[in-house]
Amino acid sequence: MSSLQRDLTLQAAVANFYAAYHDTLEQNDLMKWVTFLAPDCLYKVTSRENVERGWPLCFVLCENQDMAYDRAAALQDSIYFRQRVQQHMVSNLRIIEVEQQGSCILVSATSSFTVYESINGHEASLLVTGKTLDILIMRDTQITFKQRSCICAPDIISDSIVYPL
């Protein structure tokens, strides 16, 4: 297999992973969402200002898969739960770096995202836009997030970020 073929195969695998991830979120399958995260995954949602100023503040922070599971379970069991329908738009998916680490491959990737949300059947409106800085870990044919950093463009978000991005 040529270098170009390997690059295209990797790009396709990463793009398919992102598509499956966002499809799972749009289906509101929070328990399946957790399976996209590695056991030692760092998942965070923060603002551009926090990143630019070097502040460690986050809207959402899960330091491993168990914390993400607890968040997902709490969201599903909440008595204050409002029915949310989201549509995720992902673009500019780029692979930044690929590193062999033992039997695994680490893939650093970035993308842009936009999320529209409808609550309780009302008209959909823009919830948030931003970019991601991710590290994926590939073991054989399985891909999971080792790190998922969602950096929101606005510093103030008009509604709460309840579901994962």
N, CA and C of each residue as an Amber inpcrd file, in Angstrom:
protein
   495
   0.8530000  -1.1830000   0.0000000   0.0000000   0.0000000   0.0000000
   0.8940000   1.2400000   0.0000000   0.5860000   2.1610000  -0.8780000
   1.3840000   3.3770000  -0.9840000   1.0750000   4.3240000   0.1760000
   1.9280000   5.3110000   0.3480000   1.7470000   6.3220000   1.3990000
   0.4300000   7.0690000   1.2130000   0.1060000   7.4050000  -0.0240000
  -1.1560000   8.0950000  -0.3120000  -2.3460000   7.2290000   0.0500000
  -2.2900000   5.9490000  -0.2790000  -3.3860000   5.0350000   0.0540000
  -3.5540000   4.9180000   1.5730000  -2.4380000   4.8490000   2.3100000
  -2.5040000   4.7870000   3.7790000  -3.1350000   6.0540000   4.3470000
  -2.7150000   7.2120000   3.8040000  -3.2740000   8.4930000   4.2650000
  -4.7730000   8.5680000   4.0150000  -5.1970000   8.1500000   2.8220000
  -6.6200000   8.1880000   2.4830000  -7.4210000   7.1980000   3.3240000
  -6.8550000   6.0290000   3.5900000  -7.5250000   5.0340000   4.4300000
  -7.6810000   5.5580000   5.8520000  -6.6400000   6.1940000   6.3810000
  -6.7070000   6.7770000   7.7230000  -7.7210000   7.9080000   7.7660000
  -7.6870000   8.7960000   6.7720000  -8.6360000   9.9170000   6.7190000
 -10.0730000   9.3900000   6.6720000 -10.3230000   8.3630000   5.8920000
 -11.6680000   7.7870000   5.7940000 -12.0920000   7.1660000   7.1220000
 -11.1860000   6.4600000   7.7840000 -11.5160000   5.8420000   9.0740000
 -11.8480000   6.9050000  10.1210000 -11.0690000   7.9750000  10.1520000
 -11.3110000   9.0610000  11.1050000 -12.6310000   9.7670000  10.7780000
 -12.8810000  10.0450000   9.5080000 -14.1330000  10.6970000   9.1070000
 -15.3410000   9.8260000   9.4630000 -15.2400000   8.5310000   9.2440000
 -16.3380000   7.6200000   9.6130000 -16.5560000   7.5860000  11.1160000
 -15.4780000   7.6350000  11.8880000 -15.5800000   7.6680000  13.3450000
 -16.3160000   8.9270000  13.8020000 -15.9360000  10.0740000  13.2590000
 -16.5980000  11.3340000  13.6160000 -18.0780000  11.3050000  13.2250000
 -18.3910000  10.7640000  12.0460000 -19.7870000  10.6720000  11.5970000
 -20.6000000   9.7920000  12.5490000 -20.0470000   8.6640000  12.9460000
 -20.7480000   7.7640000  13.8810000 -20.9210000   8.4310000  15.2470000
 -19.9010000   9.1490000  15.6930000 -19.9530000   9.8550000  16.9780000
 -21.0890000  10.8800000  16.9770000 -21.1260000  11.7210000  15.9590000
 -22.1460000  12.7670000  15.9140000 -23.5340000  12.1940000  15.6550000
 -23.6260000  11.1030000  14.9020000 -24.9210000  10.4310000  14.7170000
 -25.4410000   9.9130000  16.0560000 -24.5660000   9.3630000  16.8610000
 -24.9500000   8.8820000  18.1930000 -25.4680000  10.0290000  19.0530000
 -24.8050000  11.1690000  18.9990000 -25.2690000  12.3310000  19.7670000
 -26.6300000  12.8110000  19.2740000 -26.8120000  12.8250000  17.9630000
 -28.0940000  13.2760000  17.4110000 -29.2260000  12.3090000  17.7490000
 -28.8980000  11.0510000  18.0020000 -29.9010000  10.0630000  18.4050000
 -30.1560000  10.1010000  19.9180000 -29.4620000  10.9940000  20.6120000
 -29.5760000  11.1330000  22.0760000 -29.2250000   9.8510000  22.8210000
 -28.3510000   9.0560000  22.2440000 -27.9460000   7.7980000  22.8720000
 -26.7170000   8.0600000  23.7490000 -26.9750000   8.6110000  24.9290000
 -25.8850000   9.0350000  25.8070000 -25.0490000   7.8680000  26.3160000
 -25.6700000   6.7210000  26.5340000 -24.8970000   5.5840000  27.0300000
 -23.9570000   5.0460000  25.9380000 -24.3900000   5.1140000  24.6890000
 -23.4970000   4.7160000  23.5970000 -22.3950000   5.7620000  23.4100000
 -22.7140000   7.0470000  23.6610000 -21.7040000   8.1090000  23.5500000
 -20.4670000   7.7650000  24.3790000 -20.6900000   7.2260000  25.5560000
 -19.5850000   6.9050000  26.4660000 -18.6170000   5.9170000  25.8210000
 -19.1140000   5.0250000  24.9630000 -18.2570000   4.0060000  24.3550000
 -17.2860000   4.5970000  23.3290000 -17.4950000   5.8300000  22.9220000
 -16.5630000   6.4920000  22.0020000 -15.3430000   7.0420000  22.7520000
 -15.3640000   6.9860000  24.0650000 -14.2900000   7.5300000  24.8890000
 -13.4340000   6.4000000  25.4370000 -12.1240000   6.5740000  25.3980000
 -11.2090000   5.6050000  25.9940000 -11.3800000   5.6370000  27.5120000
 -11.0590000   4.5440000  28.2090000 -11.2120000   4.5310000  29.6700000
 -10.5060000   5.6920000  30.3690000  -9.3520000   6.1180000  29.8510000
  -8.5950000   7.2110000  30.4650000  -8.7840000   8.5300000  29.7120000
  -9.8880000   8.6510000  28.9970000 -10.1490000   9.8290000  28.1660000
 -10.3030000  11.1010000  28.9960000  -9.8380000  12.2000000  28.4270000
 -10.0990000  13.5290000  28.9770000 -11.0740000  14.2050000  28.0240000
 -12.2780000  14.5300000  28.5210000 -13.3100000  15.1850000  27.7250000
 -13.5890000  16.5330000  28.3540000 -13.4690000  17.5990000  27.5480000
 -13.7550000  18.9140000  28.1140000 -14.3730000  19.8380000  27.0810000
 -15.2160000  20.7260000  27.5920000 -15.8270000  21.7740000  26.7990000
 -15.4530000  23.0810000  27.4760000 -14.8340000  23.9650000  26.7290000
 -14.3550000  25.2280000  27.2890000 -14.5830000  26.3450000  26.2680000
 -14.1730000  27.5380000  26.6290000 -14.3290000  28.6760000  25.7150000
 -12.9780000  29.0390000  25.0950000 -13.0520000  29.7270000  23.9870000
 -11.8450000  30.2050000  23.3140000 -11.0460000  31.1250000  24.2310000
 -11.7450000  31.9890000  24.9660000 -11.0520000  32.9000000  25.8690000
 -10.2640000  32.1340000  26.9350000 -10.8690000  31.1070000  27.4970000
 -10.1610000  30.3100000  28.5060000  -8.8790000  29.7100000  27.9390000
  -8.9480000  29.2130000  26.7100000  -7.7700000  28.6230000  26.0690000
  -6.7210000  29.7000000  25.7980000  -7.1490000  30.8190000  25.2190000
  -6.2040000  31.8900000  24.8780000  -5.5060000  32.4600000  26.1050000
  -6.2000000  32.5290000  27.2280000  -5.6130000  33.0780000  28.4570000
  -4.9190000  32.0280000  29.3170000  -4.9830000  30.7660000  28.8720000
  -4.3490000  29.6950000  29.6300000  -5.1020000  29.3160000  30.8900000
  -6.3840000  29.6500000  30.9500000  -7.1980000  29.3250000  32.1270000
  -7.6990000  27.8860000  32.0170000  -7.6550000  27.1220000  33.0840000
  -8.0960000  25.7250000  33.0400000  -9.6140000  25.5480000  33.1940000
 -10.3730000  26.6420000  33.1840000 -11.8160000  26.5780000  33.4010000
 -12.5220000  25.8550000  32.2620000 -13.5520000  25.0850000  32.6030000
 -14.3160000  24.3380000  31.6060000 -15.8020000  24.4290000  31.9240000
 -16.6260000  24.4090000  30.8710000 -18.0640000  24.2780000  31.0610000
 -18.3800000  22.8550000  31.5050000 -17.6840000  21.8940000  30.9040000
 -17.8550000  20.4740000  31.2130000 -16.4630000  19.8590000  31.2730000
 -16.2360000  19.0100000  32.2710000 -14.9590000  18.3140000  32.3950000
 -15.2090000  16.8940000  32.8890000 -14.7790000  15.9200000  32.1000000
 -14.8050000  14.5150000  32.5090000 -13.3770000  14.0020000  32.3500000
 -12.7940000  13.5680000  33.4370000 -11.3850000  13.1670000  33.4170000
 -11.1740000  11.6970000  33.0790000 -12.2640000  10.9700000  32.8410000
 -12.1640000   9.5810000  32.3950000 -13.5410000   9.1100000  31.9310000
 -13.5880000   7.9130000  31.4010000 -14.8350000   7.3630000  30.8770000
 -15.8860000   7.1880000  31.9780000 -15.4620000   6.8270000  33.1830000
 -16.4180000   6.6540000  34.2850000 -17.1320000   7.9650000  34.6110000
 -16.4090000   9.0780000  34.5920000 -17.0500000  10.3740000  34.8400000
 -18.0440000  10.7100000  33.7270000 -17.7020000  10.3680000  32.4950000
 -18.6150000  10.5930000  31.3700000 -19.8600000   9.7170000  31.5280000
 -19.6600000   8.4870000  31.9750000 -20.8020000   7.5900000  32.2120000
 -21.7250000   8.1740000  33.2830000 -21.1510000   8.6590000  34.3720000
 -21.9590000   9.2660000  35.4400000 -22.7470000  10.4540000  34.9080000
 -22.1200000  11.2610000  34.0710000 -22.8040000  12.4160000  33.4830000
 -23.9610000  11.9580000  32.5970000 -23.7030000  10.9680000  31.7590000
 -24.7400000  10.4560000  30.8560000 -25.9070000   9.8770000  31.6490000
 -25.6110000   9.1000000  32.6720000 -26.6700000   8.4990000  33.4860000
 -27.4740000   9.5770000  34.2090000 -26.8060000  10.5800000  34.7180000
 -27.4960000  11.6670000  35.4290000 -28.4110000  12.4380000  34.4770000
 -27.9510000  12.6620000  33.2500000 -28.7750000  13.3790000  32.2730000
 -30.0300000  12.5770000  31.9320000 -29.8800000  11.2700000  31.7770000
 -31.0320000  10.4420000  31.4210000 -32.0390000  10.3380000  32.5600000
 -31.5630000  10.4100000  33.7870000 -32.4330000  10.2320000  34.9530000
 -32.9450000  11.5420000  35.5400000 -32.5660000  12.6710000  34.9630000
 -32.9350000  13.9660000  35.5250000 -34.4420000  14.2190000  35.4260000
 -35.0360000  14.6970000  36.4940000 -36.4590000  15.0450000  36.4600000
 -36.6550000  16.3940000  35.7750000 -35.5700000  17.1310000  35.5830000
 -35.6410000  18.4370000  34.9190000 -35.2980000  18.3440000  33.4390000
 -35.2430000  17.1430000  32.9330000 -34.8720000  16.8930000  31.5520000
 -35.8940000  17.4930000  30.5960000 -35.4140000  18.2730000  29.6410000
 -36.2650000  18.7900000  28.5620000 -35.8610000  18.0790000  27.2780000
 -36.8340000  17.6660000  26.4960000 -36.5450000  16.9580000  25.2530000
 -35.7670000  17.8710000  24.3050000 -34.5830000  17.4420000  23.9460000
 -33.7140000  18.2160000  23.0690000 -33.4250000  17.4210000  21.8130000
 -33.4970000  18.1050000  20.6860000 -33.1120000  17.5120000  19.4070000
 -31.9940000  18.3830000  18.8620000 -30.8790000  17.7450000  18.5720000
 -29.7300000  18.4960000  18.0820000 -29.3260000  18.0400000  16.6970000
 -28.7860000  18.9840000  15.9510000 -28.2120000  18.7020000  14.6450000
 -26.7750000  19.2150000  14.6650000 -25.8330000  18.3160000  14.4320000
 -24.4110000  18.6620000  14.4640000 -23.8830000  18.8170000  13.0440000
 -23.2180000  19.9060000  12.7950000 -22.5380000  20.1300000  11.5200000
 -21.0350000  20.1270000  11.8060000 -20.3170000  19.2470000  11.1560000
 -18.8750000  19.1340000  11.3600000 -18.1880000  19.3860000  10.0280000
 -17.1610000  20.2170000  10.0560000 -16.4280000  20.5200000   8.8260000
 -14.9470000  20.6880000   9.1440000 -14.1780000  20.8260000   8.0830000
 -12.7320000  21.0780000   8.1930000 -12.0200000  20.0390000   9.0620000
 -12.4470000  18.7950000   8.9740000 -11.7840000  17.7180000   9.7030000
 -10.4000000  17.5080000   9.1050000  -9.3950000  17.6870000   9.9530000
  -8.0080000  17.5360000   9.4910000  -7.2230000  16.6870000  10.4630000
  -6.3980000  15.8380000   9.9300000  -5.4570000  15.0720000  10.7340000
  -4.1870000  15.9030000  10.8220000  -3.7720000  16.1920000  12.0530000
  -2.6120000  17.0510000  12.2870000  -1.3270000  16.2310000  12.4300000
  -1.4450000  15.1200000  13.1550000  -0.2550000  14.3220000  13.4360000
  -0.6610000  12.8780000  13.6670000   0.2070000  11.9630000  13.2730000
  -0.0010000  10.5380000  13.4970000   1.2530000  10.0070000  14.1670000
   1.0540000   9.2890000  15.2740000   2.1980000   8.7870000  16.0420000
   1.9580000   7.3320000  16.4250000   2.9050000   6.4810000  16.0920000
   2.8410000   5.0820000  16.5140000   3.2810000   5.0110000  17.9730000
   2.4780000   4.3600000  18.8030000   2.8180000   4.2120000  20.2190000
   2.5700000   2.7620000  20.6050000   3.6270000   1.9540000  20.5040000
   3.4760000   0.5200000  20.7390000   2.5620000  -0.0780000  19.6900000
   1.5290000  -0.7990000  20.1410000   0.5840000  -1.4240000  19.2130000
  -0.5510000  -0.4860000  18.8220000  -0.5100000   0.7370000  19.3120000
  -1.5690000   1.7140000  19.0420000  -1.0560000   2.8330000  18.1330000
  -2.0000000   3.5050000  17.5220000  -1.6960000   4.6930000  16.7400000
  -2.4620000   5.8550000  17.3610000  -1.7600000   6.9370000  17.6760000
  -2.3920000   8.1530000  18.1770000  -2.5490000   9.1240000  17.0110000
  -3.7550000   9.6310000  16.8410000  -4.0580000  10.5550000  15.7520000
  -4.5320000  11.8650000  16.3600000  -3.8020000  12.9290000  16.1230000
  -4.2390000  14.2660000  16.5370000  -5.0540000  14.8440000  15.3900000
  -6.2640000  15.3130000  15.7250000  -7.1580000  15.8280000  14.6880000
  -7.8530000  17.0840000  15.1920000  -8.3150000  17.8760000  14.2520000
  -9.0810000  19.0780000  14.5690000 -10.2710000  19.1640000  13.6250000
 -11.3140000  19.8250000  14.0750000 -12.4910000  20.0330000  13.2340000
 -13.2120000  21.2880000  13.7120000 -14.1090000  21.7690000  12.8700000
 -15.0050000  22.8570000  13.2570000 -16.3810000  22.2510000  13.4600000
 -17.1500000  22.8360000  14.3910000 -18.4880000  22.3070000  14.6300000
 -19.4920000  23.4340000  14.8470000 -20.7250000  23.1200000  14.5230000
 -21.8670000  23.9760000  14.7850000 -22.9820000  23.0640000  15.2780000
 -23.6600000  23.4570000  16.3410000 -24.7560000  22.6510000  16.8710000
 -26.0130000  23.5110000  16.9300000 -27.0520000  23.0250000  16.2760000
 -28.3840000  23.6330000  16.3560000 -29.2020000  22.7720000  17.3030000
 -30.1060000  23.4090000  18.0410000 -30.8820000  22.6660000  19.0270000
 -32.3370000  23.1270000  19.0310000 -33.2340000  22.1580000  19.1560000
 -34.6560000  22.4120000  19.3470000 -35.0370000  21.8200000  20.6940000
 -35.6950000  22.6190000  21.5210000 -36.1040000  22.1580000  22.8500000
 -37.6210000  22.0560000  22.8920000 -38.1010000  20.8880000  23.3200000
 -39.5370000  20.6330000  23.4500000 -40.3040000  20.9310000  22.1650000
 -39.7090000  20.6340000  21.0150000 -40.3970000  20.7810000  19.7480000
 -40.4360000  22.1780000  19.1690000 -39.7990000  23.1220000  19.8160000
 -39.7720000  24.4940000  19.2970000 -38.7910000  24.6060000  18.1320000
 -38.8230000  25.7530000  17.4780000 -37.9390000  26.0070000  16.3540000
 -36.4810000  25.8410000  16.7640000 -35.7020000  25.2410000  15.8800000
 -34.2730000  25.0500000  16.1610000 -33.5480000  26.3800000  16.0910000
 -32.5720000  26.5360000  16.9660000 -31.7380000  27.7360000  16.9500000
 -30.2890000  27.3290000  17.1880000 -29.4020000  28.2310000  16.8330000
 -27.9800000  27.9700000  17.0120000 -27.6560000  27.8760000  18.4960000
 -27.0570000  26.7730000  18.9030000 -26.6320000  26.6090000  20.2920000
 -25.1830000  27.0660000  20.4670000 -24.2960000  26.5490000  19.6300000
 -22.8780000  26.8520000  19.8200000 -22.0910000  26.5220000  18.5540000
 -20.9900000  27.2220000  18.3900000 -20.0260000  26.9150000  17.3350000
 -18.6530000  26.8350000  17.9760000 -17.7400000  26.2180000  17.2880000
 -16.3820000  26.1580000  17.8210000 -15.5130000  25.2110000  17.0310000
 -14.4370000  24.7880000  17.6640000 -13.5250000  23.8350000  17.0410000
 -13.1370000  22.7860000  18.0630000 -12.6460000  21.6790000  17.5670000
 -12.1880000  20.6150000  18.4490000 -10.6980000  20.3910000  18.2520000
 -10.0570000  20.0080000  19.3140000  -8.6830000  19.5220000  19.2890000
  -8.7350000  18.1570000  19.9480000  -8.5690000  17.1160000  19.1620000
  -8.7830000  15.7590000  19.6410000  -7.5470000  14.9050000  19.4770000
  -7.4520000  13.9020000  20.3290000  -6.4710000  12.8380000  20.1560000
  -7.2600000  11.5390000  20.1360000  -7.1360000  10.8230000  19.0300000
  -7.7970000   9.5330000  18.8770000  -6.7790000   8.4410000  19.0980000
  -7.2420000   7.3350000  19.6630000  -6.3690000   6.1850000  19.8130000
  -6.9540000   5.0500000  18.9930000  -6.1180000   4.4820000  18.1290000
  -6.5430000   3.3980000  17.2460000  -5.8530000   2.1140000  17.6880000
  -6.6860000   1.1240000  18.0100000  -6.1880000  -0.2130000  18.3560000
  -6.8580000  -1.1860000  17.3980000  -6.0760000  -1.8070000  16.5670000
  -6.6200000  -2.6890000  15.5250000  -7.6280000  -1.8980000  14.6970000
  -8.9030000  -2.2610000  14.7520000  -9.9150000  -1.5370000  13.9760000
 -10.7750000  -0.6440000  14.8590000 -10.4750000  -0.5630000  16.1500000
 -11.2810000   0.2540000  17.0660000 -10.6350000   1.6280000  17.2520000
 -11.4870000   2.6650000  17.2130000 -11.0380000   4.0360000  17.4380000
 -11.8320000   4.5920000  18.6120000 -11.1480000   5.2730000  19.5320000
 -11.8060000   5.9860000  20.6260000 -11.0760000   7.3150000  20.8400000
 -11.7640000   8.2180000  21.5330000 -11.1310000   9.4800000  21.9000000
 -10.2560000   9.2630000  23.1300000  -9.0010000   9.6220000  23.0260000
  -8.1310000   9.6860000  24.2010000  -8.2860000  11.0600000  24.8420000
  -8.4950000  12.0550000  23.9950000  -8.7720000  13.4090000  24.4670000
  -9.7410000  14.0680000  23.4940000 -10.7560000  14.7130000  24.0420000
 -11.7350000  15.4680000  23.2360000 -11.8700000  16.8300000  23.8720000
 -11.3550000  17.8520000  23.1940000 -11.4390000  19.2270000  23.6750000
 -12.2950000  20.0270000  22.7060000 -13.4500000  20.4520000  23.1780000
 -14.3560000  21.2790000  22.3890000 -14.1770000  22.7190000  22.8490000
 -13.7380000  23.5660000  21.9420000 -13.4480000  24.9530000  22.2740000
 -14.5280000  25.8140000  21.6190000 -15.4140000  26.3420000  22.4410000
 -16.5550000  27.1180000  21.9550000 -16.1140000  28.5270000  21.5850000
 -16.5560000  28.9810000  20.4120000 -16.1790000  30.3100000  19.9370000
 -16.7410000  31.4200000  20.8210000 -18.0240000  31.3700000  21.1910000
 -18.5010000  32.4370000  22.0840000 -18.0590000  32.1620000  23.5190000
 -17.8140000  33.2250000  24.2530000 -17.4410000  33.0780000  25.6580000
 -18.6710000  32.9190000  26.5390000 -19.8220000  33.3450000  26.0250000
 -21.0930000  33.1980000  26.7300000 -22.0230000  32.4250000  25.8120000
 -22.6310000  31.3890000  26.3340000 -23.5360000  30.5530000  25.5570000
 -24.9490000  30.7950000  26.0680000 -25.8690000  31.0630000  25.1370000
 -27.2150000  31.5030000  25.5140000 -28.0330000  30.4480000  26.2440000
 -27.7490000  29.1820000  26.0360000 -28.4480000  28.1070000  26.7360000
 -27.3870000  27.1760000  27.3010000 -27.7850000  26.2740000  28.1500000
 -26.8060000  25.3840000  28.7680000 -26.3660000  24.3200000  27.7880000
 -25.1330000  23.9140000  27.9350000 -24.6170000  22.7780000  27.1560000
 -24.8950000  21.5380000  27.9960000 -25.9990000  20.8940000  27.6830000
 -26.4160000  19.7270000  28.4490000 -25.8230000  18.4650000  27.8400000
 -26.0590000  18.2890000  26.5370000 -25.5500000  17.1070000  25.8580000
 -24.0870000  17.2960000  25.4740000 -23.3960000  16.1910000  25.2940000
 -22.0040000  16.2790000  24.8280000 -21.9200000  16.9040000  23.4390000
 -20.7600000  17.4540000  23.1450000 -20.4900000  18.0080000  21.8090000
 -19.5620000  17.0750000  21.0520000
